[in-house]
Amino acid sequence: MTYAGTLTVLRSEWAMSATAAGSISSSFQLGYAVSLVPFSVVADRVGARRVFQWSLAASALAALAFAMFARSYVSGLLLYTLIAISQGGL
């Protein structure tokens, strides 16, 4: 959740408008909400513990990728959405 805390710095570094900055945050909310349905279906089939463990690992990798590779609006949008999608199993 550090995106909101670093938003003022990222807006200037990535030359984003307020709309662009808000779209990254919105993509997180939408990606998370959409991922809940498939994760719940998979949890019913393979077990909640396995889904939780895989989602935890995927979330950690996605967060690391965001920290290492998010250098612009587009890369930030894609990677932050990936974090949200991977957190649906948590």
N, C-alpha and C positions, 0 to 999 in steps of 0.2 A: 504494500500500500504506500510505498514511498513516492509513487508518481505524484500524488496530490501535494506531498511535502516539497517536492523539487520542481513543481510546476512553473514557478516564476523563473527559475534558472533555465529550464528546458524550453520555455517559450522564446526566450532570447537566443539560446544556443541553436535551436532548430528553426528559428524564424517562423514561428507559428502564430496564427491569429487565435483569438479566443475560441472561435468556432472549431478550428483544427484541434486545439488543446482539449476542448470538451468532447470532440468525437473520439479521441483515444480513451478517455474515461468511459464514455458511453459504450464503446466497443467491448470494454471489459465487462460491463454489466450485461450486455446482450450475449456475449460469448459464454459467460457463466450460466446465465439462465437457460440458454439453448442446450448446453452440455448436460444439464441435470437429467433430462429425459433419457438420453442414451446410457448415461452412467447408471441410472436406476434399473434399467432393463438388464444391463450387463451384470449388475450386482445380484439381481435375482437368479441369474443363470450360473455365475461362477463363484458367488459369495462376496459379501461386503468387505471382508478383510483383504482379499486379493485386489479388489478394485481400489480400496483405500491405499494399499501399498504401491500399486502401480501408478495411481494418480499422484501420490506423494513424490515418487521419484520423477515423474514427468513434470510436476510443478517445479521441483528444484532445478531440473535441467532447463526448463523454460525461463525461470527467473535468472539463472546464470547466463543464458543466451541473451536475455534482455540487457543485463548489465554489461556484457561484453560487446554486443553487436548493434544495439539501438543507437544510431547516430543521426537519424533524421526522422521526420514525421512519418514517412511510410514504414520504415523499419520499426519504429516505436509502436505504431499502430498494429502491425502484424505480430510482433513479438508480445506485446501486452495482451492482445487477444488470445494468443497461444497460451499465455499464463492462465487466463480466465478459463479457457476451455479445459485445460488440464486440472484445474482446481474443482471442477464439477464433481469429481469422485470423492472429494474430501468432505 
